[in-house]
Amino acid sequence: MTTTPITDTITTLAAEARAALDAAADEAALEAWRVGVLGRGGSLTAVLRSLAGLEPETRRAVGAAANRLRDELEAALAARREALGAQALAAQVAAGALDVTLPGRPLRRGGLHPVTQTLRVILDAFTRMGFDTVEGPEVELDEYNFERLRIPADHPARDMWDTFWLSSLGAAPDRSAGSGAAARDRDAGALLLRTHTSPMQVRYMEQHAPPIRIAVPGRCYRYEATDATHEWMLTQVELLVVDEGVSMADLKGTLQEFARQIFGAQTRVLLRNSYFPFVEPGVELAVSCFACPGDDPACVVCRGSGWLEIMGAGMVHPEILAAAGYDAERVTGFAAGMGVERIAMLRHGIDDIRNFYANDLRFLRQF
Ligand code: PHE
């Protein structure tokens, strides 16, 4: 590059700017320097603007040098600012104005949600008993959530599960058309938020042959008024065991072992008659109260009854086995479904289910 007046200007400017920067002793001086050199009306900016009038070849060479200088000066400014900051800090420490021995502020670590913790304990227990864990869709067809579980439209058992229908995606059932086959066909195509994990019984049997031993965790949704024991969203774990020779004794033995692992070795279980259209017979499983001897009327856990209901269960209805293509004469099975929030409440002595999803850290940090 030959020497031209403009390269002289750049060389002079560079030397002056570096000297001025070294002399700047505080933030105000740095800012004044930045405006005077790199700012919109700054000396280097003026040089860069003047390049437009040069011959193309000179412009390329001089422009490159000027741009390099701008990058260099910007870096020098940042370095000078950092050096001044470090000096100021050292001065404060020397003057005793800053206590560098103060402990730092600890970062708060997050933790697993209490429902997640209980869910893991439950799944661990079943994993040890040889169950596979599988999951299914939360947005479900009426067909799986109800129809194929032997709960047709207008069946009174539907009242057990108040439903969130997804009317913008599928059609909500039109009760005005009455019951019967036509209404049933139309409802079967409707979409909803699953009200329980039982539809996965059907979905899984559709895809697999026995032997089956699965645990199905997942969120469920119910269109209900909330109170201390009801939420519109809940977590369930479904169990399904299907094989030749599976009996009610297997159901009881498996759930007995589960209850002992969750609530302690002394826990007893009680099966009582119940009704769910997809099992026959249907039962409700209760565990003995772990908080009192079983007869304390003041017990806050069992309220004196001695028993805590924790899940519905039963032998898979033969019609459902047959619909899956199994030989219901040879193959039998049991199913169960439990609410994880309910079990977490019992384990931790929580008296209001709404605490789980209120996002109050004062509650959540206790677990
Ligand atoms: N799905 C039932 C409910 O949510 C529970 C259940 C599951 C009952 C499996 C029997 C067998 O209430």
Boltz pocket constraint, residues with backbone or C-beta under 6 A from the ligand:
constraints:
  - pocket:
      binder: B
      contacts: [[A, 195], [A, 196], [A, 197], [A, 198], [A, 238], [A, 239], [A, 276], [A, 279], [A, 282], [A, 283], [A, 312], [A, 313], [A, 314], [A, 335], [A, 336], [A, 337], [A, 338]]
      max_distance: 6.0
